[in-house]
Amino acid sequence: MLTSLPFKGVAQGKAKPRILISSDIGGTDPDDFQSAIHLLMYANLFQIEGLVSSPFGEGRKKDFLDMINLYEKDLSKLKRHAKGFPSPASLRDVCKQGALSSAPYKGFNLPTEGSDWIIRCAKKATTQPLWILVWGGIEDLAQALHDDPEIQKNIRVYWIGGPNKKWSANAYAYIAKNFPNLWMIEANATYRGWIIDSESTAQFKARTFFEQVIQGRGEMGTAFENYYKGRPKMGDTPSLAYLLKGNPDHPTGESWGGSFKPIDRSTRTIFNRNTTITDTVAAYSIIEWRFKGPEISIADTAVCFTMKIGGQIWPGYYLGNGNYGIHYSSKGSETGSYSTTSTIAELNNMQGKYVSTIPWPGKPGTDDFQLGKTWFSDRLEPELFLEKQQGARTISKHRAAFLSDWGKRWNWLK
């Protein structure tokens, strides 16, 4: 049973939540464009303090600016129905460029315009926390925490993990090790309750909703068709929906953005060897391979070997004293195999296999990151799985209410 708590939203008299979005918009998945449109349609309910372009792929700050241009063209229609929508100029002012690539093994690198902006916003004199909603790589947050650890007490993080954790394994490992008391929702699978519409009624199926509600409505509705042919995916939107309806002070309660359980550890397994098909880890956990090789002089940000897993390439680094390492995280249950490439003979053409299984975080291990009391993640109850996605029913149960509310705003753009 979900904890019984007041099911309230941001429009019920309280101060508007302060939010900063860190997104890989324009990168490998176009659903961030959809989530940005949704955000802008609800912009009157929030204090939007930052829009940071973070890894991965070719996305840049300009992609946020393009969405704001659409918003500007529809703004007059939105303002006929509600007050408080921010000016396009104010939104452009808070668009910042973050990291362009993944962090090296140590989990941080150099400050960016985006990471510096996170620090600046987090240090404002206010009694309200800064909600950092991470829709992509977590590099800029890791960099900000590294550069000014004191901001930890002023922020709350909702991270869409899963595949983003796979690409941000180095930055994540740094945060989990060094900031275990961070207030964090780590949604590795719960968010998929928004994507999967297999149990929805006909009118709330993704394709039907686009054709009947979104298509051709305003500049934003016209542009929406450019992403997944208009089918709403919006895997990052649950982070905002968490603040729209529910009590954000209580992650274990109900909300449009899911319900979560506190976890006191983040699973990590260190292998000082190549792995085999008999080696099993929890899905979404950090796998850390360490290998021996020659002692060399090389920067700790320099890639000196790579590991190919499932057609994708992962960087490996020299750790000192003849030790080499690489981090990886699976985005679900999988049986994987790998091979390495390097100009260093000892690291070249190594091969291995592994198995990752659900649920997360799996069985405790001696290598796990130990966490504090304010780290939350996907629910474990079998009845809350949707297909193979852990905790996803805590979001999918609210799909009709969420879409109905959003549909009202699309009507404003007729």
C-alpha positions as CSV (number, residue, x, y, z in Angstrom):
1,M,0.0,0.0,0.0
2,L,1.2,3.5,-0.7
3,T,1.6,5.8,2.2
4,S,-1.5,8.0,2.8
5,L,-0.5,11.6,2.5
6,P,-2.1,14.8,1.3
7,F,-2.4,14.7,-2.5
8,K,-1.8,18.3,-3.2
9,G,-0.3,20.3,-6.1
10,V,1.7,23.5,-6.6
11,A,-1.4,25.6,-7.4
12,Q,-2.8,25.5,-3.9
13,G,-1.5,28.7,-2.4
14,K,2.1,27.8,-1.6
15,A,5.1,29.6,-3.1
16,K,6.1,28.5,-6.5
17,P,8.7,25.7,-6.4
18,R,12.2,26.8,-7.5
19,I,13.4,24.6,-10.3
20,L,16.5,24.1,-12.4
21,I,16.5,21.7,-15.3
22,S,19.6,19.9,-16.4
23,S,18.8,18.2,-19.7
24,D,20.5,16.5,-22.7
25,I,17.9,18.2,-25.0
26,G,19.0,17.8,-28.6
27,G,21.1,14.8,-27.7
28,T,20.5,11.2,-28.2
29,D,16.8,11.1,-27.4
30,P,14.3,13.7,-28.8
31,D,11.9,13.2,-25.9
32,D,13.6,16.1,-24.1
33,F,12.1,18.5,-26.6
34,Q,8.6,17.1,-25.7
35,S,9.4,17.5,-22.0
36,A,10.6,21.1,-22.6
37,I,7.3,22.0,-24.3
38,H,5.3,20.5,-21.4
39,L,7.5,22.5,-18.9
40,L,6.8,25.7,-20.7
41,M,3.1,25.1,-20.8
42,Y,3.2,24.9,-17.0
43,A,5.8,27.6,-16.6
44,N,3.4,29.8,-14.6
45,L,3.5,27.4,-11.7
46,F,7.2,27.4,-11.2
47,Q,10.2,29.7,-10.6
48,I,12.4,28.5,-13.4
49,E,15.9,29.5,-12.3
50,G,18.0,27.5,-14.8
51,L,17.9,25.6,-18.0
52,V,21.2,23.8,-18.4
53,S,22.3,21.9,-21.4
54,S,24.1,18.8,-20.1
55,P,25.5,15.6,-21.8
56,F,25.0,13.6,-23.9
57,G,25.2,13.8,-27.7
58,E,25.1,16.9,-29.9
59,G,22.6,18.9,-27.8
60,R,23.4,22.5,-26.9
61,K,21.9,25.5,-25.1
62,K,20.5,26.6,-28.5
63,D,18.0,23.7,-28.3
64,F,16.4,25.2,-25.2
65,L,16.4,28.6,-26.9
66,D,14.5,27.1,-29.9
67,M,11.8,25.8,-27.5
68,I,11.5,29.2,-25.9
69,N,11.0,30.8,-29.3
70,L,8.0,28.5,-29.8
71,Y,6.7,29.4,-26.3
72,E,7.0,33.1,-27.2
73,K,4.7,32.7,-30.2
74,D,2.1,30.9,-28.1
75,L,2.4,33.0,-25.0
76,S,-0.4,35.4,-25.7
77,K,-2.9,32.5,-25.8
78,L,-1.6,31.0,-22.6
79,K,-1.8,34.3,-20.8
80,R,-5.5,34.6,-21.6
81,H,-6.2,31.7,-19.3
82,A,-3.7,32.0,-16.5
83,K,-1.4,34.6,-14.8
84,G,2.2,34.2,-13.9
85,F,3.8,33.0,-17.2
86,P,7.5,34.2,-17.3
87,S,8.7,36.4,-20.1
88,P,10.7,34.7,-22.9
89,A,13.6,37.1,-22.1
90,S,13.8,35.9,-18.5
91,L,13.9,32.3,-19.7
92,R,16.6,33.0,-22.2
93,D,18.6,34.6,-19.4
94,V,18.8,31.4,-17.4
95,C,19.8,29.1,-20.3
96,K,23.3,27.9,-19.7
97,Q,25.8,25.6,-21.4
98,G,26.9,22.7,-19.3
99,A,29.4,19.9,-19.9
100,L,29.8,18.6,-23.4
101,S,30.9,15.1,-22.6
102,S,30.9,12.5,-19.8
103,A,33.0,13.0,-16.7
104,P,36.3,11.0,-16.5
105,Y,36.7,8.1,-14.0
106,K,37.1,10.5,-11.0
107,G,33.6,11.8,-11.7
108,F,34.3,15.5,-12.2
109,N,36.4,17.7,-14.5
110,L,36.3,21.4,-15.1
111,P,33.6,24.0,-14.1
112,T,31.1,24.9,-16.8
113,E,28.7,27.8,-17.2
114,G,26.0,25.3,-16.2
115,S,27.7,24.0,-13.1
116,D,28.6,27.5,-12.0
117,W,24.9,28.5,-12.5
118,I,23.8,25.6,-10.3
119,I,26.0,26.8,-7.5
120,R,24.8,30.4,-7.9
121,C,21.1,29.4,-7.8
122,A,21.7,27.0,-4.9
123,K,23.3,29.7,-2.8
124,K,20.5,32.2,-3.1
125,A,19.2,33.5,0.2
126,T,15.8,31.8,0.5
127,T,14.1,29.3,2.7
128,Q,13.0,27.3,-0.3
129,P,15.1,24.4,-1.6
130,L,16.3,24.4,-5.2
131,W,14.8,21.5,-7.1
132,I,17.3,20.2,-9.6
133,L,15.5,18.0,-12.2
134,V,18.0,16.1,-14.1
135,W,16.9,14.8,-17.5
136,G,20.2,13.6,-18.8
137,G,23.8,13.3,-17.6
138,I,24.4,14.2,-14.0
139,E,27.9,15.7,-14.8
140,D,27.1,19.3,-14.1
141,L,25.5,18.5,-10.7
142,A,28.6,16.4,-9.8
143,Q,30.9,19.3,-10.9
144,A,28.8,21.8,-8.8
145,L,29.0,19.6,-5.7
146,H,32.7,19.1,-6.2
147,D,33.3,22.9,-6.5
148,D,31.1,23.9,-3.7
149,P,30.1,21.0,-1.4
150,E,28.0,23.3,0.9
151,I,25.2,23.5,-1.7
152,Q,24.2,20.0,-0.8
153,K,22.0,21.2,2.0
154,N,20.1,23.6,-0.3
155,I,19.1,21.3,-3.1
156,R,16.8,18.5,-3.8
157,V,17.4,16.3,-6.8
158,Y,15.1,14.2,-9.0
159,W,17.1,12.3,-11.5
160,I,15.8,10.3,-14.4
161,G,18.4,7.5,-14.1
162,G,18.3,4.2,-16.0
163,P,20.0,4.8,-19.3
164,N,21.3,8.2,-18.1
165,K,23.0,6.4,-15.3
166,K,24.7,4.2,-17.8
167,W,26.3,7.2,-19.5
168,S,27.0,9.0,-16.2
169,A,28.4,6.1,-14.2
170,N,31.6,8.1,-13.3
171,A,29.7,11.2,-12.1
172,Y,27.2,9.1,-10.3
173,A,29.8,7.1,-8.5
174,Y,31.5,10.3,-7.3
175,I,28.2,11.7,-6.0
176,A,27.2,8.5,-4.2
177,K,30.6,8.1,-2.6
178,N,31.1,11.7,-1.5
179,F,27.6,13.0,-1.0
180,P,25.6,10.1,0.6
181,N,23.4,12.6,2.5
182,L,22.2,14.4,-0.7
183,W,18.4,14.6,-1.0
184,M,18.0,12.5,-4.1
185,I,15.2,10.7,-6.0
186,E,17.0,8.2,-8.3
187,A,14.3,7.0,-10.7
188,N,15.9,4.2,-12.7
189,A,12.6,2.5,-13.8
190,T,9.7,4.3,-12.2
191,Y,9.6,7.0,-14.9
192,R,8.7,4.4,-17.5
193,G,5.2,4.3,-16.1
194,W,4.7,7.4,-18.1
195,I,6.1,6.0,-21.3
196,I,4.3,2.6,-21.3
197,D,0.6,3.0,-22.3
198,S,-0.3,-0.7,-22.6
199,E,-2.9,-0.4,-19.8
200,S,-4.3,3.0,-20.8
201,T,-7.8,3.4,-22.1
202,A,-8.1,4.3,-25.8
203,Q,-8.3,8.1,-25.3
204,F,-5.1,8.2,-23.3
205,K,-3.0,6.0,-25.7
206,A,0.0,8.1,-26.8
207,R,-1.0,8.2,-30.5
208,T,-4.6,8.9,-29.9
209,F,-3.8,11.7,-27.4
210,F,-1.5,13.4,-29.9
211,E,-4.1,13.2,-32.7
212,Q,-7.1,14.3,-30.6
213,V,-5.5,16.8,-28.3
214,I,-2.0,18.1,-29.4
215,Q,-1.8,18.0,-33.1
216,G,-1.8,21.5,-34.7
217,R,-2.5,23.4,-31.6
218,G,-0.3,26.5,-31.5
219,E,3.3,26.6,-32.5
220,M,4.2,24.1,-29.8
221,G,1.6,21.6,-30.9
222,T,2.8,21.9,-34.5
223,A,6.4,21.4,-33.5
224,F,5.5,18.5,-31.2
225,E,5.0,16.3,-34.3
226,N,8.8,16.6,-35.1
227,Y,9.6,14.3,-32.1
228,Y,8.5,10.7,-32.3
229,K,6.0,11.8,-34.9
230,G,4.0,13.4,-32.1
231,R,3.7,10.4,-29.9
232,P,4.3,11.6,-26.4
233,K,7.2,9.8,-24.8
234,M,8.5,12.4,-22.4
235,G,10.4,10.1,-20.1
236,D,11.8,13.1,-18.2
237,T,8.5,14.7,-17.4
238,P,7.8,12.7,-14.2
239,S,10.4,14.8,-12.5
240,L,8.3,17.9,-13.1
241,A,5.0,16.0,-12.5
242,Y,6.3,15.1,-9.1
243,L,6.0,18.8,-8.2
244,L,2.7,19.3,-10.0
245,K,0.6,16.9,-7.9
246,G,1.5,15.2,-4.6
247,N,3.5,16.2,-1.6
248,P,7.1,16.6,-2.7
249,D,8.3,16.6,1.0
250,H,7.2,12.9,1.2
251,P,8.7,10.8,-1.7
252,T,7.0,7.7,-0.2
253,G,3.5,9.1,-0.9
254,E,1.5,9.4,-4.1
255,S,2.4,11.8,-6.8
256,W,2.1,12.2,-10.5
257,G,5.9,11.7,-10.6
258,G,5.8,8.4,-8.7
259,S,6.2,6.9,-5.3
260,F,9.6,5.9,-4.0
261,K,11.3,4.0,-1.1
262,P,14.3,5.1,0.9
263,I,17.5,3.1,0.1
264,D,20.5,3.0,2.4
265,R,22.9,1.7,-0.2
266,S,23.6,2.0,-3.9
267,T,24.9,-1.3,-5.3
268,R,28.4,-1.4,-6.6
269,T,30.5,-4.5,-7.5
270,I,34.3,-4.3,-8.0
271,F,35.9,-6.9,-10.1
272,N,39.7,-7.1,-10.1
273,R,39.6,-9.4,-13.2
274,N,37.6,-10.1,-16.3
275,T,34.1,-11.3,-15.6
276,T,32.3,-14.4,-16.8
277,I,28.7,-15.4,-17.4
278,T,28.6,-16.6,-13.8
279,D,29.1,-13.1,-12.5
280,T,25.7,-11.5,-11.7
281,V,25.0,-7.9,-10.6
282,A,21.9,-5.9,-10.0
283,A,20.5,-3.9,-12.9
284,Y,21.3,-0.1,-12.6
285,S,24.2,-0.9,-10.2
286,I,27.7,0.3,-10.7
287,I,30.1,-2.3,-12.2
288,E,33.7,-1.4,-11.6
289,W,36.3,-3.4,-13.5
290,R,40.0,-2.9,-12.4
291,F,42.9,-4.3,-14.3
292,K,46.7,-4.4,-13.7
293,G,49.1,-2.9,-16.3
294,P,52.3,-0.9,-16.6
295,E,53.0,2.2,-14.6
296,I,52.7,5.2,-17.0
297,S,52.6,9.0,-16.8
298,I,49.2,10.2,-18.1
299,A,46.6,12.7,-17.1
300,D,43.7,11.3,-15.0
301,T,41.3,12.7,-17.7
302,A,42.9,10.8,-20.5
303,V,41.3,7.7,-22.0
304,C,43.9,4.9,-22.3
305,F,41.6,1.9,-23.1
306,T,38.1,1.3,-24.2
307,M,35.5,-1.4,-23.6
308,K,32.9,-2.2,-26.2
309,I,29.5,-3.4,-24.7
310,G,26.5,-4.0,-26.9
311,G,27.9,-1.9,-29.8
312,Q,28.7,1.1,-27.5
313,I,32.1,2.3,-26.4
314,W,33.0,3.0,-22.8
315,P,36.2,4.8,-21.7
316,G,38.8,3.4,-19.3
317,Y,41.4,5.3,-17.3
318,Y,44.7,5.0,-15.5
319,L,44.3,5.1,-11.7
320,G,47.9,5.1,-10.7
321,N,50.4,2.5,-9.4
322,G,49.8,0.2,-12.4
323,N,46.0,0.1,-11.9
324,Y,43.4,0.8,-14.5
325,G,39.6,1.1,-14.2
326,I,36.3,1.5,-15.9
327,H,32.8,2.2,-14.6
328,Y,29.6,0.8,-16.2
329,S,25.9,0.6,-15.3
330,S,23.3,-1.5,-17.1
331,K,19.9,0.2,-17.9
332,G,18.0,-3.0,-17.1
333,S,18.3,-6.7,-17.0
334,E,20.7,-8.0,-19.6
335,T,23.3,-10.6,-20.4
336,G,26.3,-8.6,-21.7
337,S,29.6,-9.3,-23.3
338,Y,32.6,-7.0,-23.7
339,S,35.9,-6.7,-25.4
340,T,38.7,-4.1,-24.8
341,T,40.9,-2.1,-27.1
342,S,44.1,-0.4,-26.1
343,T,47.6,0.5,-27.3
344,I,48.7,-1.0,-24.0
345,A,49.3,-4.7,-24.7
346,E,48.1,-5.9,-21.3
347,L,44.7,-4.1,-21.7
348,N,44.1,-5.0,-25.4
349,N,41.6,-7.6,-26.5
350,M,40.4,-8.6,-23.1
351,Q,37.0,-10.3,-23.2
352,G,34.3,-11.1,-20.7
353,K,30.6,-11.5,-19.9
354,Y,28.3,-10.6,-17.1
355,V,24.6,-10.8,-16.1
356,S,22.5,-8.0,-14.6
357,T,19.1,-8.8,-13.0
358,I,16.2,-6.9,-11.5
359,P,15.1,-5.8,-9.0
360,W,17.4,-2.9,-8.0
361,P,19.3,-2.5,-5.7
362,G,19.6,-6.2,-5.3
363,K,21.5,-8.1,-2.6
364,P,23.9,-6.1,-0.3
365,G,27.6,-6.3,-1.0
366,T,30.8,-5.2,0.6
367,D,31.5,-2.7,-2.3
368,D,28.2,-0.9,-2.0
369,F,28.0,2.9,-1.6
370,Q,26.5,3.6,1.8
371,L,23.8,6.2,1.7
372,G,22.0,8.5,4.2
373,K,18.4,8.8,5.0
374,T,17.3,11.1,2.2
375,W,18.1,8.9,-0.9
376,F,15.1,7.4,-2.6
377,S,14.6,5.0,-5.5
378,D,12.2,2.6,-7.2
379,R,9.6,0.7,-5.3
380,L,10.2,-3.1,-5.0
381,E,6.6,-4.5,-4.6
382,P,5.8,-6.9,-7.4
383,E,2.3,-5.4,-7.9
384,L,4.0,-2.0,-8.7
385,F,6.0,-3.4,-11.7
386,L,4.6,-2.5,-15.1
387,E,5.9,-5.1,-17.5
388,K,9.5,-5.4,-16.4
389,Q,9.7,-1.8,-15.0
390,Q,10.2,-1.6,-11.3
391,G,7.8,0.9,-9.5
392,A,6.3,2.1,-12.8
393,R,2.7,1.6,-11.8
394,T,3.1,4.3,-9.2
395,I,3.1,6.7,-12.2
396,S,1.0,4.9,-14.7
397,K,-2.0,4.9,-12.3
398,H,-2.1,8.7,-12.6
399,R,-1.7,8.8,-16.4
400,A,-5.4,9.7,-17.1
401,A,-5.4,12.5,-14.6
402,F,-2.1,13.9,-15.7
403,L,-3.1,13.8,-19.4
404,S,-6.5,15.3,-18.7
405,D,-4.9,18.2,-16.9
406,W,-2.4,18.8,-19.7
407,G,-5.2,18.5,-22.3
408,K,-6.9,21.5,-20.7
409,R,-3.8,23.6,-21.4
410,W,-3.6,22.3,-25.0
411,N,-7.2,23.6,-25.4
412,W,-5.8,27.1,-24.5
413,L,-3.8,27.0,-27.7
414,K,-6.7,26.3,-30.1
